Amino acid sequence: MAGRLKGKGGGKKEAEGTKMKCVKEWTNWSLKKAKVMVHYGYVPLIIVIGMRSEPRPSLYQLLSPF
């Protein structure tokens, strides 16, 4: 009888471990996707913001270092 009770509690811990593993995997996946989005979206965002400022510069003026 005691073995059956002990087995039921162990299943609950396994389920909690599986949920935590799923949450960790989802978090890692979403952070990796966010990193890629920031990496490739930062410069275009700055260019778009610069193009909408007053006075409106040309694209060459915005990208040239002078």
C-alpha positions in Angstrom: 0.0 0.0 0.0 2.8 2.5 0.9 4.5 1.8 -2.5 1.3 2.9 -4.3 1.1 6.2 -2.5 4.8 6.9 -3.0 4.4 6.3 -6.8 1.5 8.8 -7.1 3.5 11.6 -5.6 6.4 10.9 -7.9 4.2 11.3 -10.9 3.2 14.8 -9.8 6.8 15.8 -9.5 7.5 14.5 -13.0 4.6 16.5 -14.4 5.9 19.7 -12.7 9.4 19.0 -14.1 7.9 18.6 -17.6 6.0 21.9 -17.3 9.2 23.7 -16.1 11.2 22.2 -19.0 8.5 23.3 -21.5 8.5 26.8 -20.0 12.3 27.0 -20.2 12.4 25.7 -23.8 9.7 28.2 -24.8 11.5 31.1 -23.1 14.8 30.2 -24.8 13.1 29.9 -28.2 11.3 33.3 -27.8 14.5 35.1 -26.6 16.5 33.7 -29.5 13.8 35.0 -31.9 13.8 38.4 -30.2 17.6 38.6 -30.4 17.4 38.0 -34.2 14.7 40.6 -34.6 16.6 43.2 -32.7 19.8 42.3 -34.5 18.4 42.8 -38.0 15.8 45.4 -37.2 17.7 48.0 -35.3 19.5 49.7 -38.2 16.4 49.8 -40.5 14.4 51.3 -37.5 17.0 54.1 -37.1 16.9 54.8 -40.8 13.1 55.0 -40.8 13.2 57.3 -37.8 15.8 59.5 -39.4 13.9 59.7 -42.6 10.8 61.0 -40.8 12.6 63.7 -38.9 12.5 67.4 -39.8 14.2 68.6 -42.0 13.9 65.5 -44.1 17.3 64.3 -45.2 17.9 62.3 -48.3 18.9 58.7 -47.9 22.5 59.5 -48.9 22.8 62.3 -46.3 21.4 59.9 -43.7 23.8 57.1 -44.4 27.0 59.1 -45.1 29.4 59.6 -42.2 29.8 63.4 -42.9 
